[in-house]
Amino acid sequence: MPPFREEIDEAKKTEPEKTATSSAPNSAGIVAEPVRKVLKSSAPVGSARKTSAFSINAALQTVEAKTEEEKPAKKEDVPAQHFTETDLQNEWQSFLQSLQARDAIIFNAVGSFKLLKKDEKTVQVTYPSESARAEFEKVRTEFFNHFMHKVNNYSIVVEFTVDVTMKKEIMTKRKIFDKFAEINPVLRDLDEAFKLDFN
């Protein structure tokens, strides 16, 4: 038993308990309550604080040592077999088909992308807008990891170029009507006479 516990126990034994003998109101009408003295210890009553065996500095040093040992393979050491433009296009089309079944939103964003083989280690990706590229980034690693594994060429570098002319314009009924009205102006007279709604 710790020494400060003994002091508390001894103090309890030597001090007589002070309690009110009756709970009847005194002449002023106030009920007396039992009075007890609160004992305070000179040292903390809780358990002593233990120091942790874990050291942050030691953990950081071991992590740094591991990263120095595990250096990635150099690009010259990885396989770089030949692949053709046809291999790239076939793989891209099959990827688009599987993507269409899985996620239609990403498929609509990246369906208009063009992939071209520039040289033996470079694939050029042409895209219509930055928002479409952001959607492509979600599936980029999946496609290129699969493609590199299939053609056994792990030194492929991807280049991106923007081509704004690739944007697909959404043709509404009003735009289609305006297009045909340019060819045949009589359609405008019909629109005014019958108040056609193309919304």
N, C-alpha and C positions, 0 to 999 in steps of 0.2 A: 504494500500500500504506500503511495507517495507521502512524503512528509507533510504536505499542506492538507491532505485529507485528515490526517491524525489531529491536526490543530483544530479543524472544524468540528470533528467528532468530540474532542475534549471540551470545546466551548459549549457545545450543546448539552453535555452532561453536567457541567458546573453551573450553568445559568438556570435559575428556576423559571418555569413557565409562568408568564403573566397573562392571565385571562380575567375577564370580568365575571364576577360571581353571579350577577343577576342581569337579566335583560330588561328589567322593569325601568320605565322612564324615571329620571331624577326630577328634582323640583323644577328645573327649567324645561322639562318635556323632551330632553334629548336622550336617546338610548345609547349607552356606552358599548363600544365594540371592543373585542379582545385586542390587546396590544401585543405585537410580537416584534422582536428585534431582528433585523436582517443582518446576517453575518456575511462579511466579504472576505474573500481569500486574498492572500498576498501574492499568489502565483496563479497562472491560468489553470482552470480545472480540466480543460479539454486535453486531448492527446497531443503529444509533442509533434511538431511538423517534421516530416521525413523529407530528405532530399532525394530527388529523382536520379535514377541511374542513367537516364537518357541525356545525352549531351548533344545539343544542336550543332556545335562546331565539329564534333566527331562525325556526326551524320553527314554534314556537308562535305567534309573531306573524303569520306568513302564514296559519296555520289560522284565527286569530281574524278576520283581515281577510276571508277567504273567507266565513265564517259571517255576517259583517255584510252582505256584498254579497248573499248568497242568502237573502233573507227569504221565508218561505212566503207564498202568496197569502192575503189576508184572506178570512174566511168570507163577506163580502158580495160578493166578486168571483167566487165559484164559482157554477156553475149550480144552481138550486134549483127544478126543475120539479115540478109536482103529481104525486103518486102516490096510488093508492087502496088501501084495505084488501085488496081482491081481488088487486092486484099483489103486495102483501107476502105474502099467504097462498100464492098460486100459486108464487112464487119460493121460499118456505120449504119447501113440499112437494117441489118438484123438487130442492132442495138435499138434503133428507132422503133421497130416493130414491138420489141419487148417493152420499151418505155411507154408506148402508146397504151398497152394493156395495163401497165402498172400505174402510171401517173400522167393523166391527160394534160394537166396544166404545164408541166415541164416539157412534155412532147410538143405542145403547140408553140412553146417559146423557142425550142431548139430545132424544130423540124426543118426550118429554112436554112440552117447552118450549112456551109460548104467546107469540106475537108479536102485538102490537096496535099500531095506529097511534093515538097520542094526539092529535097535531095534525100540521101540515104538516112540522115539522122534528123530531118526536120519535117514536121507536119504543120501546114498553115491552116488555121481555122478562121474563116470569114464569117462575121456575124453582123446582123442589122442594127442592133442597139445595145446600150450598156445594160439595160434591164434584162435583155435576153441572155447576155453573157453571165449575169449574176445567176440566172437559172441554170445555165450550162455548168457553172462552177460546182453546183450541187452534184452533178453526175459525171463530171470530168474525170475524177480519179477512177471511178468504176469503169468507165469506157476504156481509158488508156491503159490501166493495169491489165484488163482483159486482153486488149489488143496486143500489148507488148508481150504478154505471156503466150498468146497464140502464134505470133510471128517470131518469137524468141529473139526480140530486139529490145534491149532495156536501155538503150542510149538515145531514145527518141526525145527530141526537144519540140515543144509546142510554141508556135508563134500565132499571135492574134492580130487580125486586121478588121477594121470597121468598114462596112459597105452599106451606106444609108439607102441605096437603091434596092436593096434586098427586102426592105420593109413590105409586109403584106398589108394592103389597104383593106379595111373591112368595108365591104359593099353593102350598104343599107338599101332598102327599097326606094328611098328617095333618091339616092345617088344613081341607082340603076335607071330610074325614071328620067332623071336629068340627062343622063347619057343618051338615052333613046330620044329624048325631046330635042337634043341638039341635031340628031339625024333627021327627025321628023317633027317640025314645029307645030303641026296640027295637034299633037298630043297635049301641048300647053293649053290650047283652046278647050280640049276635052276636060282637062284638070280644072279649069276655071268654071266650066259649065256644070260639071257634076260634083265639084268640090271633093275630089278624091283625097283619101287619107292614106299616106304612105308611112306613117309613124309606127 
